């Protein structure tokens, strides 16, 4: 399914974030840097911005997204989801259209989801166990490879091969 509503949500979110940072800078008497302010947004700020942005996404956009994927009622006549005027109100007045589009699309090449490999799953389990035992500090596992503790009743393969004649194996 083409996630047009996601693109619109992301554009509204980033537009609201830019506007919030600009309001904070204009209201402050000391010199502030926009990049530093954007990094200081809290989780609750992000949730509020996301809620505000989601309320701006129009219903027709979501319905059209599902219709194009084959999940719609075919006889609904819906208008196009966004007029040109709506798009210009989305762009903060301090930014050009090209700057804003670059800002919205700057993470298009990043992978958003993925399936973990068996090795990833095993490593995460080993890290959790090592942290639970106190072998490593939480968060230290990125630099070191974790090896499971080998029980002392397991013998190396050389010992079992030498003794295989006892079991009738040559």
Residue pairs with C-beta under 8 A, 6 or more apart in sequence:
1 65
1 66
1 68
1 69
2 65
2 68
2 69
3 65
4 61
4 64
4 65
4 81
5 57
5 61
5 62
5 65
7 104
8 56
8 57
8 61
8 81
8 82
9 50
9 53
9 54
9 57
10 104
11 90
11 100
11 104
12 52
12 53
12 54
12 56
12 57
12 90
13 49
13 50
13 53
14 100
14 103
14 104
15 53
15 90
15 91
15 92
15 100
16 49
16 52
16 53
17 38
17 41
17 49
18 92
18 94
18 95
18 103
19 92
20 41
20 45
20 49
21 34
21 37
21 38
22 34
22 92
22 94
24 32
24 37
25 32
25 34
25 37
41 49
58 81
58 82
60 78
60 79
60 80
60 81
61 81
61 82
63 72
63 76
63 78
64 78
64 81
66 72
67 76
67 78
90 100
91 97
91 100
92 100
95 103
116 124
123 141
123 146
126 146
126 147
126 148
127 136
127 141
127 146
129 148
130 136
130 141
130 146
131 137
131 138
131 141
136 144
136 146
164 170
